[in-house]
Amino acid sequence: ALIVATVVGLFLFYVLCHSSSDSRPRPAPNKMAARASVVGVLVVLVVVGPLAAHGRVVDFEAQGAVADDDSLATAERNTHTLNATLAVLKPGDEFRISNKTFHLQGGVYAADVVDVVFALDGTLAFSEDRKHWPTDSNGHVFECIMFERFRNVTFTSSGMGTLDGRGEPWWGAIKYLIDGENRPRLFHMRNSSQLVFEHWLLKDSPYWTFWLNDAKDVEIRYCDIHVARDKQRKHDWKDIQAFNTDGFDVTGTNIYIHDCNIWNDDDCIAVCKGRLRRWTLLPRRFDNSDPLARSQARLDRKRTAYSQVPLLRLVLLLLSGQRTAKRLTVFKVQSEHGF
């Protein structure tokens, strides 16, 4: 665009200098040059300005990511590349992940991203290697994805972008008794505003699927959550051992969730502890198998003792058997105390 503007400016300068064929005196050359410079500046503002405001298209693979390789080395490299790329995004940029599968390790992190489009056309699949999953100094596992202080960001896809937590290595009764809830959430975002999520599939999270904490002005639409241990369209004793695989866990102000499908083994939408104002939930269908799952509308103060006693919770779940699917239509929340 800058080259085009320069060429146009030079052309106008030429016209100003040579186009007149009458006998009227021409302006001095320095005046003509000044006029051409003014015209050139205007061209730059008109042509380059809007293009610069639109920003760049930043392709993940072009930044060095490697597709379709599930080795640990590649997963760690892709995670580093993703973090480094997100850290340098500028307002107006579009970050695009092509329609391929990119394997990642836990610990994807970004903060203070503003006015960006995050277009996931392919799949981000997380490592099944628990042994090398990153942890903090206290042994707490890092989230799969952790974002903070995002503003005016759209998460979208030209098809159905996929976050695949590949949670099977984290599930199961014995593992639950050993690890409790020290498992990574698939997607965790906090202190963010003006967000749109659309056309994403979040599947097989090791723990909570989508944790939106202290958010403002958010719309979640046409997104699906699917957590299942097999392909059967029912919940049985095996399925319910994918403990704590909540769907949408959210707190904040002005949250609109609609046209989403959720199949999981715990809370479908949980209004968690924190501020809650002006919510509208218009889901397509919720299915879960946890007989103890509830909306948490009365917040965490009302949680019963089972949530703190893994063995008791496990026994209650295994004894409960299959749960009939629930269909929910419309919920409107307009207070700080839940449904």
FENRA-V127647 format. One record per pair of residues at least 24 apart in sequence whose C-alpha atoms are under 8 Angstrom apart, sorted by the first residue. I is the first residue (numbers start at 1). GAP is how many residues later the second one is. D is the distance in whole Angstrom. If there is no record, write none. Layout:
BEGIN
I GAP D
I GAP D
END
This chain:
BEGIN
1 46 7
1 47 6
1 50 8
2 42 7
2 46 6
5 35 7
5 38 6
5 39 5
5 42 7
5 43 8
6 34 7
6 38 8
8 32 7
8 35 8
9 27 6
9 28 7
9 30 6
9 31 4
9 34 7
10 26 8
10 30 8
12 24 6
12 27 8
13 24 8
53 38 8
53 39 6
54 38 5
54 39 7
55 35 8
55 36 7
55 37 4
55 38 4
55 39 7
56 36 7
56 37 5
56 38 6
57 36 6
57 37 5
57 38 6
57 39 7
58 35 7
58 36 6
58 37 5
58 38 6
59 36 6
59 37 5
59 38 6
59 39 7
60 25 8
60 35 7
60 36 6
60 37 5
60 38 7
61 36 7
61 37 8
65 37 7
66 36 7
67 33 6
67 34 6
67 35 5
67 36 7
68 32 7
68 33 5
68 34 6
68 35 7
69 33 7
69 34 7
70 32 8
70 33 6
70 57 7
72 33 8
72 55 7
72 57 8
74 29 7
74 30 8
75 27 8
75 28 5
75 29 4
75 30 5
75 51 8
75 52 7
76 28 6
76 29 5
77 27 8
78 24 7
78 25 7
78 26 6
78 27 8
79 25 5
79 26 6
79 27 8
79 28 7
79 29 6
80 28 8
82 26 7
83 25 6
83 26 6
83 27 6
86 24 6
86 27 8
87 24 7
87 26 8
89 24 7
89 27 8
90 24 7
90 25 8
90 26 7
91 24 5
91 25 6
92 24 5
92 25 8
93 24 7
94 24 6
94 25 7
95 24 6
96 24 6
96 25 7
97 24 6
97 25 6
98 24 5
99 24 7
101 24 7
103 24 7
105 28 7
105 29 8
105 39 7
106 27 6
106 28 6
106 36 6
106 37 6
106 38 4
106 39 7
106 78 8
107 27 7
107 35 5
107 36 6
107 37 6
107 38 6
107 39 7
108 35 7
108 36 6
108 37 5
108 38 6
109 36 6
109 37 5
109 38 6
110 36 7
110 37 5
110 38 7
111 36 6
111 37 5
111 38 6
111 39 7
112 36 6
112 37 5
112 38 5
112 39 8
113 36 7
113 37 5
113 38 7
113 40 8
114 36 6
114 37 5
114 38 6
114 39 6
115 36 6
115 37 5
115 38 5
116 36 7
116 37 5
116 38 7
117 36 6
117 37 5
117 38 6
117 39 7
118 35 7
118 36 6
118 37 5
118 38 6
119 36 6
119 37 5
119 38 5
119 39 8
119 42 8
120 35 7
120 36 6
120 37 5
120 38 8
120 40 8
120 41 5
120 42 7
120 80 8
121 36 5
121 37 6
121 38 6
121 39 7
121 40 5
121 41 8
122 38 8
122 39 5
122 40 6
123 38 6
123 39 5
123 40 6
123 41 7
124 38 6
124 39 5
124 40 6
125 38 6
125 39 5
125 40 6
125 41 7
126 38 6
126 39 5
126 40 6
127 38 8
127 39 7
128 38 6
128 39 7
128 40 8
128 41 6
130 39 7
130 40 8
140 42 6
141 41 6
141 42 6
141 43 6
142 42 6
143 40 8
143 41 4
143 42 5
143 43 6
143 44 7
143 45 7
144 40 6
144 41 6
144 42 5
144 43 6
145 40 7
145 41 6
145 42 5
145 43 6
146 41 6
146 42 5
146 43 6
147 41 6
147 42 5
147 43 7
148 41 6
148 42 5
148 43 6
148 44 6
149 41 7
149 42 5
149 43 5
149 44 8
150 41 7
150 42 5
150 43 6
151 41 6
151 42 5
151 43 6
151 44 7
152 41 7
152 42 5
152 43 6
153 41 7
153 42 5
153 43 7
154 41 6
154 42 5
154 43 6
155 40 8
155 41 6
155 42 5
155 43 6
156 40 8
156 41 6
156 42 5
156 43 6
156 44 7
157 41 7
157 42 6
157 43 7
158 41 8
159 40 7
160 39 5
160 40 5
160 41 6
161 38 6
161 39 5
161 40 6
162 38 6
162 39 5
162 40 6
162 41 7
163 37 8
163 38 6
163 39 5
163 40 6
164 38 6
164 39 5
164 40 6
164 41 7
165 37 8
165 38 6
165 39 5
165 40 4
165 41 6
166 37 8
166 38 5
166 39 6
166 40 7
167 37 5
167 38 5
167 39 4
167 40 8
168 36 7
168 38 7
168 61 7
168 74 8
169 37 8
170 36 6
171 35 7
171 70 6
171 71 5
171 72 7
172 69 5
172 70 6
172 71 8
173 68 6
173 141 7
176 67 8
176 134 7
177 133 6
177 134 7
180 130 7
181 26 8
181 63 8
183 24 6
184 24 8
185 24 6
185 25 7
185 26 7
186 24 6
187 24 6
188 24 6
188 25 8
189 24 6
190 24 6
190 25 6
191 24 6
192 24 7
193 24 6
193 25 7
194 24 6
195 24 6
196 24 6
196 25 8
197 24 6
197 26 7
198 24 5
198 25 6
199 24 5
199 25 8
200 24 6
201 24 6
201 25 8
202 24 6
203 24 5
204 24 7
204 41 8
205 40 6
206 36 8
206 39 7
207 36 7
207 37 6
207 38 5
207 39 7
208 36 6
208 37 5
208 38 5
208 39 7
208 40 8
208 41 8
209 36 6
209 37 6
209 38 5
209 39 7
209 40 8
210 36 8
210 37 6
210 38 5
210 39 6
210 40 8
211 37 6
211 38 5
211 39 6
212 36 8
212 37 6
212 38 5
212 39 6
213 36 8
213 37 6
213 38 5
213 39 7
214 36 8
214 37 5
214 38 5
214 39 8
214 60 8
214 61 7
215 35 8
215 36 6
215 37 5
215 38 6
215 40 8
216 36 6
216 37 5
216 38 6
216 39 7
217 36 6
217 37 5
217 38 6
218 36 6
218 37 5
218 38 6
219 36 6
219 37 5
219 38 6
220 35 8
220 36 6
220 37 5
220 38 6
220 40 8
221 36 6
221 37 5
221 38 6
221 39 6
222 36 7
222 37 5
222 38 5
222 39 8
223 36 7
223 37 5
223 38 7
224 36 5
224 37 5
224 38 6
225 35 8
225 36 6
225 37 5
225 38 6
225 39 7
226 36 6
226 37 5
226 38 6
227 36 6
227 37 5
227 38 7
228 35 8
228 36 7
228 37 8
234 88 8
235 30 8
235 53 8
235 54 6
235 87 6
235 88 7
236 53 8
236 85 6
236 86 5
237 81 6
237 84 6
237 85 7
239 26 7
239 50 8
240 25 6
240 49 6
240 50 7
240 77 7
240 78 8
241 24 8
246 24 8
251 24 6
251 25 6
252 24 5
252 25 7
253 24 5
253 25 6
253 26 7
254 24 5
254 25 6
255 24 5
255 25 6
256 24 5
256 25 6
256 26 8
257 24 5
257 25 6
257 26 7
258 24 4
258 25 5
258 26 7
259 24 5
259 25 5
260 24 5
260 25 7
261 24 5
261 25 6
262 24 5
262 25 6
263 24 5
263 25 6
264 24 5
264 25 7
265 24 5
265 25 6
266 24 5
266 27 6
267 26 5
267 27 6
267 28 7
268 27 8
269 26 7
270 24 8
270 25 5
270 26 6
270 27 8
271 24 6
271 25 6
271 26 6
271 28 7
271 67 7
272 24 6
272 25 8
272 27 6
272 28 7
273 26 5
273 27 6
275 61 6
276 58 8
276 59 6
276 60 4
276 61 7
276 62 7
277 56 7
277 57 5
277 58 5
277 59 6
278 54 8
278 55 6
278 56 5
278 57 7
279 53 6
279 54 5
279 55 6
280 50 8
280 51 6
280 52 5
280 53 6
281 49 6
281 50 5
281 51 6
282 47 6
282 48 5
282 49 7
283 45 7
283 46 6
283 47 7
284 43 8
284 44 8
284 45 7
285 41 8
285 42 6
285 43 6
285 44 8
286 39 7
286 40 6
286 41 6
286 42 7
287 38 5
287 39 6
287 40 8
288 35 7
288 37 6
288 38 7
289 33 6
289 34 5
289 35 7
289 36 8
290 27 7
290 33 7
291 26 7
291 29 7
291 32 7
292 25 8
296 42 8
297 40 7
297 41 4
297 42 5
298 39 6
298 40 6
298 41 8
299 38 7
299 39 7
END
